[in-house]
Amino acid sequence: MSGGLYRSANATQGGGVPPDDGATFISAEPPAVEATAAPQEQVAESSAAANSAIMALGSLVSRGTGFVRNLMIGAALGNVVGNVYTTAQFLPNQVYEFLLGGVLTSVLIPVLVRRSKSDPDRGQAYAQRLLTLAVLALAVAVGLALLSAPVLTRLYAGGGGDDDYNGLVTKLSLLMLPMLFFTGLSALIAAVLNTRGHFAAPMWAPILNNLVVIATLGLYILVYGARALDPADMGIGQIVLVGGGTLLGVAVQAMGLLPALRKVGFRWKLRFDFGKLGLAEVAKLGGWMFCYVAVNQLGLFVVVNLLSRAAGENAAGLLIYNNVFLLLMMAHGIIAVSIITALMPRMSAAAADGRLRDLVADLSRGARMISAVLAPIAVCYAVLAGPISVVVFRYGAFTGENAVATSVVLLAAAVALVPFAISQLFTFAFYALPDTRTPALVNIPVVALRVLVQVGLFLAFSATFAAAGMMIGNAVSYVAAAIVSAMLLRPRVGRIGLGEIMRTLGKVLVAAIGAALVGLLVVNLLPGDPGSLSWAAAAVRLAVGGAAIALTYLGLAMLLRIREITEVVGMVRRKLGR
């Protein structure tokens, strides 16, 4: 139900809540369910801690390099060509989603785990068959996608671009569509590695991808300069450098995983006896997840189509929308995903043991904690949207007008942050039961509502408001998803502590409004025209305004006795006291 444009290159690696590295954008399918082993099968605590540390460090570096990568796209290509680049990169990612994205996380990893435990060869022959079939299928998919590139361009551009715009999308797509082969290959290799207890390489390989693309865009700036261009101004050398470098990054990521396969004792051998794969079982298990992914992809198609129609030099299009969504998901990934990761094994174990009261307690605790911690970040995004857009994005060919357009989208996105995180938590509660059917069915009306709101806002307002309208549509759908999920959870698990959740949300809202008012007052007292801030002035506003918002929210939270905040403050005080 994310509403994001693209999936992360390592989103399905690890078998748990996927990290959002920002490298190839946001995942369109729900994260995988955290596996909860029986006590006698649990890995030693030291080993688990080591794996967690590796994954956390890898995710942090991946997020950082992915964010730099996105900044470089705007700085090197500007807003209009950046929109073209983003559209071209969307095509292989969507084809990949349909073929493998959701099925990999929900079906193939669990099947590989079972085979590794039940087969005498630890599932090596099964994995070899699977990889052989996947390589063939992905190669065929690349060929078909390349032949269909002009048609796909017309579908996604939706008539929004002129011939030069659509032509550049097609040319870049021809270079980028083979990415789906390497993306699928790296995801499958990572799944094999994870089932054999190797987590480091899958977490660090996407960083190679980011570094290659960063170097490519840096070389572009060095050779061609950082100037905002029209699509017609892009020469063949520029197209080959940008598109080829992006493809090379994904290929390097896949090749970087091969040494790790040998390290865990896996030998790649072509096997064509696909009848032993049990594809009927895989198809049956993955049906609901495919439904989930397909519905999301249709929703994303609408977003890409509408924003392509709104493309313009200073209008917020795909590039700006995606940059803002990345900021949204960074906050969600750092805070909400960490909380969900901690709660998911507990909820899964409670569901398996029939301890529904414990599951409900964790669910209520997670909702209250997520809302209390994310609220001040949402306030910062809303109040400081202008300074954030200048400090974070305004470099090179990404102009001040583009930063202003970004701030409007970020303001709308701030409203979506907390509802998105809570709706994701409720979705994970279904997975803990376990139940993938209900989230897939809920997703259908939720995405329909999102599309209805987005199309309505697009028709009602000018193109300059299109990306902000997409974010508002996302926010409305997240609220609907959270409400519907809560209603459907109650018959399954009993009362979910809605009264306590609402009381906490009420206090959080009061504290957030107070912090927003103080932040606005402080920022408006600072010198400078908000519409034309220099980088230094924006940085000052960001630092001073951010401090004012944080301190005000903390003070009001302590005064209102928001337990989730007071407990953290008390813990910090005890640590400092020691």
C-alpha positions in Angstrom: 0.0 0.0 0.0 3.1 2.2 -0.1 2.3 4.4 -3.1 6.0 4.8 -3.8 7.5 4.7 -7.2 10.2 2.2 -7.2 11.6 -0.7 -5.2 14.9 -0.8 -3.4 17.6 -2.9 -5.0 18.0 -4.9 -1.8 14.4 -4.7 -0.6 13.9 -8.4 -0.5 17.2 -9.3 0.9 17.3 -10.5 4.5 14.0 -12.0 4.9 12.8 -9.4 7.3 11.7 -5.9 7.1 13.5 -4.6 4.0 15.9 -1.7 4.3 15.2 1.3 2.1 18.6 2.2 0.6 17.2 4.8 -1.7 19.3 3.5 -4.5 16.6 2.4 -6.9 13.7 4.0 -5.1 10.8 2.7 -3.1 9.3 -0.8 -2.8 5.9 -1.3 -4.2 5.1 -4.5 -2.4 4.7 -5.2 1.3 7.8 -6.1 3.2 8.4 -9.8 3.9 7.3 -11.4 7.2 10.0 -11.7 9.7 10.7 -15.4 10.3 10.4 -16.5 13.9 12.2 -19.8 14.6 11.3 -22.2 17.4 13.5 -21.8 20.5 15.5 -24.9 19.7 16.2 -23.6 16.2 17.2 -20.1 17.1 20.6 -18.9 16.2 23.1 -18.2 19.0 22.6 -14.7 20.4 26.0 -13.5 19.6 25.6 -14.6 16.0 22.3 -12.9 15.7 23.7 -9.7 17.2 26.6 -9.8 14.7 24.2 -10.3 11.7 22.0 -7.4 13.0 25.0 -5.1 13.3 26.2 -6.0 9.8 22.7 -5.4 8.4 22.3 -2.1 10.3 25.6 -0.7 9.2 25.1 -1.9 5.6 21.6 -0.3 5.6 22.9 3.0 7.0 25.7 3.2 4.4 23.3 2.1 1.7 20.8 4.8 2.7 23.5 7.4 2.7 25.0 6.5 -0.7 21.5 6.1 -2.2 20.5 9.6 -1.0 23.7 11.0 -2.6 22.8 9.2 -5.8 19.4 10.8 -5.9 20.9 14.3 -5.3 23.3 13.7 -8.1 20.5 12.9 -10.5 19.0 16.3 -10.0 22.3 18.1 -9.9 23.5 16.6 -13.1 20.4 16.4 -15.2 18.1 19.1 -13.8 14.3 18.7 -13.4 13.0 18.0 -16.9 15.7 15.5 -18.0 15.7 14.1 -14.4 12.0 13.4 -14.9 12.8 11.5 -18.2 15.6 9.6 -16.4 13.2 8.6 -13.6 10.5 7.5 -16.0 13.0 5.4 -18.0 14.3 3.8 -14.8 10.8 3.0 -13.7 10.1 0.7 -16.6 12.5 -2.2 -15.7 11.6 -1.9 -12.0 7.9 -2.3 -12.8 8.5 -5.3 -15.1 10.6 -6.8 -12.3 7.9 -6.3 -9.8 5.3 -8.2 -11.9 7.7 -11.0 -12.6 9.4 -11.6 -9.2 9.2 -8.7 -6.7 6.4 -9.8 -4.2 6.7 -13.5 -5.0 10.4 -13.5 -4.0 9.8 -12.1 -0.5 6.7 -14.0 0.3 7.2 -17.4 -1.3 10.6 -18.2 -2.8 12.6 -17.4 0.4 10.5 -19.6 2.6 10.6 -22.4 0.0 14.4 -22.2 -0.2 14.5 -22.3 3.6 12.4 -25.4 3.7 14.5 -27.1 1.0 17.7 -26.2 2.7 16.4 -28.1 5.8 14.7 -31.0 4.2 16.9 -31.9 1.1 20.1 -34.0 1.7 22.1 -31.5 -0.4 20.8 -28.5 1.7 18.6 -27.5 -1.2 21.5 -26.9 -3.6 20.0 -28.7 -6.6 16.6 -27.0 -6.0 18.3 -23.6 -5.9 20.3 -24.4 -9.1 17.1 -25.3 -10.9 15.4 -22.1 -9.7 18.4 -19.9 -10.7 18.5 -21.6 -14.2 14.8 -21.0 -14.7 15.0 -17.4 -13.5 18.0 -16.6 -15.8 16.0 -17.9 -18.8 12.8 -16.1 -17.8 14.6 -12.8 -17.1 16.5 -13.0 -20.4 13.2 -13.5 -22.3 11.6 -10.7 -20.3 14.4 -8.3 -21.2 14.0 -9.2 -24.9 10.3 -8.6 -24.9 10.7 -5.4 -22.9 13.2 -4.0 -25.4 10.9 -4.8 -28.3 8.0 -3.1 -26.4 10.0 0.0 -25.3 8.3 2.5 -27.6 4.9 1.2 -26.6 5.8 1.3 -22.9 7.0 4.9 -23.3 3.8 6.0 -24.8 1.8 4.3 -22.0 3.8 5.9 -19.1 4.3 9.3 -20.6 0.6 9.3 -21.3 0.8 12.0 -24.0 2.3 14.3 -21.4 5.6 14.7 -23.1 6.4 16.0 -26.6 8.2 13.9 -29.2 11.6 14.9 -27.8 10.6 14.0 -24.3 9.1 10.6 -25.3 12.0 9.9 -27.6 14.5 10.4 -24.8 12.6 8.2 -22.5 12.7 5.4 -25.2 16.4 5.8 -25.8 17.2 5.7 -22.1 14.8 2.7 -21.7 16.7 0.7 -24.3 19.8 1.1 -22.2 18.1 0.6 -18.8 15.6 -2.2 -19.5 18.4 -4.9 -19.1 18.6 -3.8 -15.5 15.6 -6.1 -14.7 17.8 -9.1 -15.6 20.6 -8.1 -13.1 18.1 -6.9 -10.5 16.3 -10.2 -10.5 19.5 -12.2 -10.5 21.0 -10.2 -7.6 17.7 -10.7 -5.6 17.7 -14.5 -6.2 21.4 -14.8 -5.3 20.8 -12.8 -2.1 17.9 -15.1 -1.2 20.2 -18.1 -1.6 22.9 -16.4 0.6 20.4 -15.5 3.3 19.0 -19.0 3.5 22.6 -20.1 4.1 23.2 -17.6 6.9 25.2 -15.1 4.9 23.9 -11.5 5.2 26.8 -9.2 4.7 27.2 -9.4 0.9 23.5 -8.8 0.1 23.5 -5.7 2.4 26.7 -4.2 1.0 26.3 -5.1 -2.8 23.8 -2.3 -3.5 26.3 0.2 -2.2 28.5 -0.8 -5.2 25.5 0.1 -7.5 25.1 3.5 -5.8 28.9 4.3 -6.1 28.9 3.4 -9.8 26.0 5.6 -10.6 27.4 8.5 -8.4 30.7 8.2 -10.3 28.8 8.1 -13.6 26.8 11.3 -12.8 30.0 12.9 -11.5 31.7 12.1 -14.8 28.7 13.6 -16.6 29.1 16.9 -14.7 32.8 16.9 -15.3 32.4 16.4 -19.0 29.1 18.1 -19.9 28.6 20.5 -16.9 25.7 20.8 -14.5 23.2 22.6 -16.7 19.4 22.2 -16.9 18.7 20.9 -20.4 15.7 20.2 -22.6 15.4 16.6 -23.8 16.2 17.7 -27.3 19.6 19.0 -26.1 20.7 15.5 -24.9 23.3 14.1 -27.3 24.1 10.5 -27.9 27.2 10.6 -25.8 25.2 12.0 -22.8 22.5 9.4 -23.2 25.0 6.5 -23.4 26.9 7.7 -20.4 23.9 8.2 -18.2 21.9 5.1 -19.3 24.9 2.8 -19.6 26.3 3.9 -16.3 23.0 3.2 -14.6 22.9 -0.3 -16.2 26.5 -0.9 -15.2 25.7 -0.1 -11.6 23.1 -2.9 -11.3 25.4 -5.4 -13.2 28.2 -4.6 -10.7 25.8 -5.2 -7.8 24.9 -8.6 -9.2 28.5 -9.6 -10.0 29.6 -8.5 -6.5 27.5 -11.3 -5.0 29.1 -14.2 -6.9 32.2 -14.6 -4.7 29.9 -14.9 -1.6 28.1 -17.8 -3.3 31.3 -19.7 -3.5 32.1 -18.8 0.1 29.0 -20.4 1.4 29.7 -23.6 -0.6 27.1 -23.0 -3.4 28.1 -24.1 -6.9 26.2 -22.7 -9.8 25.2 -25.5 -12.3 22.6 -25.2 -15.0 19.7 -27.6 -14.4 16.8 -27.9 -16.8 14.7 -30.5 -14.9 12.2 -27.8 -13.9 9.5 -30.4 -13.2 11.1 -30.9 -9.8 10.7 -27.3 -8.7 7.1 -27.8 -7.6 6.0 -24.6 -9.5 2.3 -25.3 -8.8 3.0 -25.0 -5.0 4.9 -21.7 -5.6 2.2 -20.3 -7.8 -0.5 -21.2 -5.2 1.5 -19.6 -2.4 2.3 -16.5 -4.4 -1.1 -15.8 -5.8 -2.3 -13.4 -3.1 1.1 -11.6 -3.0 1.0 -11.2 -6.8 -2.5 -9.7 -6.5 -1.1 -7.2 -3.9 1.8 -6.3 -6.2 -0.3 -6.1 -9.3 -2.8 -3.7 -7.7 0.0 -1.5 -6.4 1.6 -1.4 -9.8 -1.6 -0.2 -11.4 -1.7 2.6 -8.8 1.9 3.5 -9.6 1.1 3.5 -13.3 -1.5 6.2 -12.6 1.1 8.3 -10.7 3.8 8.0 -13.4 1.2 8.8 -16.1 -0.2 11.9 -14.4 3.2 13.3 -13.3 4.5 12.7 -16.9 1.7 14.9 -18.1 2.6 17.6 -15.6 6.3 17.6 -16.6 7.8 21.0 -17.0 10.9 23.0 -16.3 9.8 24.2 -12.8 6.8 21.9 -12.2 7.2 19.1 -9.6 7.3 15.9 -11.7 8.6 12.3 -11.2 12.1 13.4 -10.0 10.8 15.7 -7.3 8.0 13.3 -6.2 10.5 10.5 -5.8 13.0 12.7 -3.9 10.3 13.7 -1.4 9.1 10.1 -1.1 12.7 9.1 -0.3 12.7 11.6 2.5 9.4 10.2 3.8 10.7 6.6 3.6 14.0 7.5 5.3 12.1 8.7 8.4 9.8 5.6 8.2 12.8 3.3 7.7 14.9 4.7 10.6 12.0 4.9 13.1 9.0 2.8 12.2 10.9 -0.1 10.5 13.1 -0.4 13.6 10.1 -0.6 15.9 8.3 -3.1 13.6 11.4 -5.2 13.3 11.6 -5.5 17.1 7.9 -6.3 17.5 7.4 -8.6 14.6 9.1 -11.7 16.1 7.1 -11.2 19.3 3.8 -10.8 17.5 4.5 -13.9 15.3 5.4 -16.0 18.4 2.4 -14.8 20.3 0.1 -15.7 17.3 1.7 -19.1 17.0 1.2 -19.8 20.7 -2.4 -18.5 20.7 -1.4 -15.6 23.0 -3.6 -13.0 21.2 -3.6 -10.7 24.2 0.2 -10.4 24.0 -0.1 -9.8 20.3 -2.6 -7.0 20.8 -0.4 -5.5 23.6 2.6 -5.3 21.2 0.4 -3.9 18.4 -1.0 -1.2 20.6 2.5 -0.4 22.0 3.9 -0.2 18.4 1.2 2.2 17.2 1.6 4.5 20.1 5.4 4.5 19.9 5.5 5.1 16.2 3.1 8.0 16.3 4.9 9.6 19.3 8.3 9.4 17.7 7.4 10.2 14.1 5.2 13.2 14.9 8.0 15.8 15.4 9.7 14.6 12.2 6.4 15.2 10.3 6.2 18.7 11.9 9.8 19.5 10.8 9.0 18.3 7.2 5.9 20.6 7.2 7.3 23.7 8.9 10.8 23.5 7.4 9.9 22.2 3.9 11.5 25.2 2.3 14.9 25.1 4.1 15.0 21.3 3.8 14.5 21.5 0.0 17.2 24.1 -0.5 19.8 22.4 1.8 19.2 18.9 0.7 18.4 19.2 -3.0 19.4 22.6 -4.6 22.7 21.7 -6.3 24.0 22.1 -9.8 21.2 22.0 -12.4 18.5 21.6 -9.7 17.4 25.3 -9.5 15.9 27.4 -6.7 12.5 27.2 -8.5 12.8 23.4 -8.4 13.5 23.6 -4.6 10.4 25.7 -4.1 8.3 23.1 -6.0 9.9 20.4 -3.9 8.9 22.2 -0.7 5.2 22.1 -1.6 5.4 18.4 -2.2 7.2 17.8 1.1 4.6 19.8 3.0 1.9 17.4 1.6 4.1 14.4 2.3 4.4 15.4 6.0 0.7 14.6 6.5 1.3 11.1 5.2 4.2 10.0 7.4 2.4 8.8 10.6 -0.6 7.2 8.8 1.7 5.3 6.5 3.8 3.9 9.4 0.7 2.8 11.4 -1.0 1.2 8.3 2.3 -0.8 7.7 2.2 -2.0 11.4 -1.3 -3.2 11.0 -0.4 -5.0 7.8 2.4 -6.8 9.7 -0.1 -7.8 12.3 -1.9 -9.8 9.6 1.3 -11.4 8.5 2.1 -12.4 12.1 -1.2 -14.4 12.3 -0.2 -15.4 9.4 -2.5 -14.0 6.8 -1.5 -12.6 3.4 -5.0 -12.8 1.9 -6.6 -10.0 3.9 -3.9 -7.4 3.2 -4.2 -8.2 -0.5 -8.0 -7.7 -0.5 -7.7 -4.6 1.6 -5.2 -3.2 -0.8 -7.7 -3.2 -3.7 -10.2 -0.6 -2.4 -7.3 1.4 -0.7 -5.5 1.8 -4.0 -8.8 2.5 -5.8 -9.4 5.3 -3.3 -5.9 6.6 -3.7 -6.2 6.8 -7.5 -9.6 8.4 -7.3 -8.3 11.2 -5.0 -5.1 11.7 -7.1 -7.0 11.9 -10.4 -9.6 14.2 -8.9 -6.9 16.6 -7.6 -5.0 16.4 -10.9 -8.1 17.5 -12.8 -9.1 20.2 -10.2 -5.8 22.0 -9.9 -2.9 23.1 -12.1 0.0 20.9 -13.1 2.2 22.6 -10.6 0.2 21.0 -7.8 0.2 17.5 -9.4 3.0 15.9 -7.3 1.6 17.4 -4.1 -1.8 16.0 -5.1 -0.3 12.5 -5.5 1.1 12.8 -1.9 -2.3 13.9 -0.6 -3.9 10.9 -2.3 -1.3 8.7 -0.6 -2.1 10.2 2.8 -5.8 9.6 2.4 -5.2 6.0 1.3 -2.9 5.3 4.3 -5.6 6.6 6.7 -8.2 4.4 5.0 -5.8 1.4 5.1 -5.2 1.9 8.9 -8.9 2.2 9.7 -10.0 -0.8 7.6 -7.1 -3.0 8.9 -8.0 -2.1 12.5 -11.6 -3.0 11.9 -10.7 -6.3 10.3 -8.1 -7.1 13.0 -10.6 -6.8 15.9 -12.7 -10.0 15.0 -9.4 -11.9 14.7 -7.6 -10.8 17.8 -10.2 -9.0 20.0 -10.0 -5.4 21.2 -6.8 -3.8 20.0 -6.6 -1.1 22.6 -8.1 1.5 20.3 -9.0 3.8 23.2 -5.5 4.0 24.6 -4.1 4.5 21.0 -6.5 7.4 20.4 -5.7 9.0 23.7 -2.0 8.9 22.9 -2.7 10.2 19.4 -4.7 13.1 20.8 -1.8 14.1 23.1 0.7 13.7 20.2 -1.5 15.9 18.1 -1.6 18.6 20.7 2.2 18.5 21.2 2.8 18.5 17.4 0.5 21.5 16.9 2.3 23.4 19.7 5.7 22.5 18.2 4.6 23.6 14.7 3.3 27.0 16.0 6.6 27.7 17.8 8.6 26.5 14.8 6.7 28.8 12.5 7.2 31.7 14.8 10.9 31.2 15.2 11.5 30.7 11.5 9.5 33.8 10.5 11.5 35.9 12.9 14.8 34.9 11.1 16.0 37.3 8.4 15.7 36.4 4.7 13.0 35.9 2.1 11.6 32.4 2.4 11.1 32.2 -1.4 14.7 32.9 -2.3 16.9 31.6 0.5 20.6 31.1 0.0 22.1 27.7 1.1 23.6 29.3 4.3 20.4 31.1 5.3 18.4 27.9 4.7 20.8 25.9 6.8 20.4 28.4 9.7 16.6 28.2 9.4 16.8 24.4 9.4 19.1 24.2 12.4 17.3 26.9 14.5 13.8 25.9 13.5 14.5 22.2 14.0 15.9 22.8 17.5 12.9 24.9 18.4 10.4 22.2 17.2 12.3 19.4 18.9 12.6 21.2 22.3 9.0 22.4 22.2 7.6 18.9 21.3 9.7 17.3 24.0 8.6 19.8 26.6 4.9 19.4 25.7 5.2 15.6 25.6 6.7 15.6 29.1 3.9 18.0 30.3 1.2 15.9 28.7 2.8 12.7 30.0 3.1 10.9 26.7 4.5 7.7 28.1 6.4 6.7 25.0 8.4 9.9 25.2 8.8 10.1 29.0 10.1 6.5 29.1 12.8 7.3 26.5 13.8 10.5 28.4 13.9 8.5 31.7 16.1 5.9 30.1 18.5 8.5 28.8 18.6 10.2 32.2 19.5 6.9 33.9 22.2 6.2 31.4 23.7 9.7 31.9 23.4 9.2 35.7 25.5 6.1 35.5 
